[in-house]
């Protein structure tokens, strides 16, 4: 059986990088109105939770979710923020930025809310896949073109709960059924995460 997945970022490396980002963002937003960190559901949940716990300033947290629809991949709001953003400093928290199209749509949407400022933090950045030029002020890791799983990133809703990041080396095996991958990632009984 060929290698299905390979661990590319372990738990301690993730936590170290998230802490570094938290220090930078805390420093940049240490004066003035507390920022609102807006996590993009569902992938950014783990990153957002760890990021805000590592920050040393007062802040607010909210969420935003978008859906793509139609052949053109139009974006619509599935869940909007509850926090009024007018006059607030907003930090949009993404798990991964790929082509930049979704991020551009979200920034355009937030741009209509009269925010004092809008910044973006992403844990993973696929710069080589960028279609549109979009600013990402804070980035954790620049990654390649691999399909990634874990730490919020999923395949059909599975594997978000992995505490490290895995690159899928055999997409056909994954598409054929996740049973083999489950054994690799969770062990033969499915009750423990792989080291």
C-alpha positions in Angstrom: 0.0 0.0 0.0 1.4 3.4 -1.0 1.8 6.2 1.6 -1.6 7.9 1.9 -0.6 10.7 4.2 2.5 12.3 5.7 2.7 14.4 8.8 4.1 17.8 7.7 3.7 20.0 10.8 3.7 18.5 14.3 1.7 19.7 17.3 4.6 21.5 19.0 5.6 23.4 15.8 2.0 24.5 15.4 1.7 25.7 19.0 5.1 27.5 18.7 4.0 29.4 15.5 0.6 30.2 16.9 2.3 31.7 20.0 4.6 33.8 17.8 1.6 35.2 15.8 -0.2 35.9 19.1 2.7 38.0 20.3 2.9 40.0 17.1 -0.8 40.7 16.9 -0.9 41.5 20.6 1.9 44.0 20.2 0.4 45.6 17.0 -3.0 46.0 18.8 -1.9 46.9 22.3 -3.0 50.5 22.1 -6.5 51.8 21.3 -9.8 50.0 20.9 -9.6 46.2 21.4 -9.7 44.3 18.1 -12.4 41.9 17.1 -11.0 38.6 15.9 -13.5 37.2 13.4 -12.9 33.4 12.8 -14.0 32.0 9.5 -16.0 28.8 10.1 -15.3 26.0 10.3 -11.7 25.5 9.5 -10.3 28.4 11.7 -11.9 27.2 15.0 -8.8 25.4 16.3 -6.4 28.1 15.2 -8.6 30.9 16.6 -9.0 29.2 19.9 -5.3 28.7 20.4 -4.5 32.2 19.0 -6.8 34.1 21.4 -5.6 32.0 24.4 -2.1 33.0 23.6 -2.8 36.8 23.2 -2.0 39.2 25.9 -4.6 42.0 25.2 -8.3 42.5 25.6 -10.2 41.4 22.5 -13.6 40.3 21.2 -14.3 37.2 19.2 -16.9 36.6 16.6 -17.5 34.3 13.6 -18.4 34.4 10.0 -19.2 31.6 7.6 -19.6 31.7 3.8 -21.0 29.3 1.3 -20.1 29.0 -2.4 -22.9 28.4 -4.9 -23.4 28.4 -8.6 -21.0 27.6 -11.4 -19.1 30.9 -10.9 -18.5 30.0 -7.2 -20.3 33.0 -6.0 -20.1 33.5 -2.2 -22.9 34.2 0.2 -23.1 34.7 3.9 -24.1 31.5 5.8 -23.5 33.0 9.2 -22.9 36.7 9.9 -21.1 38.3 12.8 -23.2 39.3 15.8 -20.7 42.0 16.9 -21.2 45.4 15.3 -18.0 46.1 13.4 -18.5 49.8 12.6 -15.4 51.7 13.9 -13.8 48.5 15.2 -10.4 47.1 14.3 -11.1 43.7 12.8 -8.6 40.8 12.4 -10.0 38.2 10.1 -8.8 34.7 11.1 -8.5 32.1 8.4 -7.1 28.5 8.6 -5.7 28.6 5.0 -5.5 31.0 2.1 -5.4 29.4 -1.3 -6.4 31.2 -4.5 -7.3 34.3 -2.5 -10.8 34.4 -4.1 -12.7 33.6 -0.9 -10.6 36.0 1.2 -11.1 38.8 -1.3 -14.9 38.2 -1.1 -14.8 38.4 2.7 -12.6 41.5 2.7 -15.0 43.1 0.3 -17.9 42.2 2.5 -16.2 43.6 5.7 -15.2 46.7 3.7 -18.9 47.7 3.6 -19.1 47.6 7.4 -17.1 50.9 8.1 -14.5 49.1 10.1 -11.6 51.2 11.5 -9.2 48.7 10.0 -9.2 45.1 8.6 -6.2 42.8 8.9 -5.9 39.1 8.0 -4.1 36.3 9.8 -3.9 32.8 8.3 -2.1 29.8 9.7 -1.4 28.3 6.3 -0.7 30.2 3.1 -0.6 28.5 -0.4 1.1 31.4 -2.1 1.8 29.4 -5.2 -1.9 28.9 -5.8 -2.8 32.6 -5.6 -5.1 33.8 -8.4 -5.9 37.2 -7.0 -3.5 39.5 -5.1 -4.7 39.8 -1.5 -2.9 41.1 1.6 -2.2 38.7 4.4 -0.6 40.7 7.2 0.1 37.7 9.5 0.9 34.2 8.2 2.0 31.1 10.0 3.4 28.7 7.4 3.8 28.9 3.7 2.7 25.6 2.4 2.8 23.8 -1.0 0.0 22.5 -3.2 -0.7 19.4 -1.1 -4.2 18.7 0.2 -3.9 19.2 4.0 -5.8 17.6 6.9 -5.9 18.3 10.6 -5.9 21.3 13.0 -9.3 22.4 11.5 -8.8 21.4 7.9 -10.9 18.5 6.7 -12.0 16.1 4.0 -15.8 15.9 3.9 -16.0 17.0 7.5 -13.5 14.4 8.8 -10.0 14.9 10.4 -10.5 18.4 11.7 -9.7 17.1 15.2 -6.1 16.0 14.4 -3.6 18.0 16.5 -1.0 18.1 13.8 -1.1 18.7 10.0 -1.0 15.9 7.4 -0.5 16.2 3.6 -2.5 13.7 1.6 -0.1 11.9 -0.7 -2.7 9.7 -2.4 -5.9 11.5 -3.1 -7.3 8.5 -5.0 -7.0 6.3 -1.9 -8.7 9.0 0.2 -11.5 9.4 -2.3 -12.0 5.6 -2.5 -12.8 5.5 1.2 -11.3 6.8 4.4 -10.9 3.4 6.1 -7.2 3.0 5.4 -6.6 6.6 6.3 -8.5 6.2 9.6 -6.2 3.3 10.5 -3.1 5.5 9.8 -4.3 8.5 11.7 -6.3 7.0 14.5 -4.8 3.5 15.0 -6.4 0.2 14.4 -9.2 0.8 17.0 -9.8 4.4 16.1 -9.5 5.5 19.7 -6.2 7.4 19.6 -4.6 10.0 17.5 -1.4 9.1 15.7 1.8 10.6 17.3 
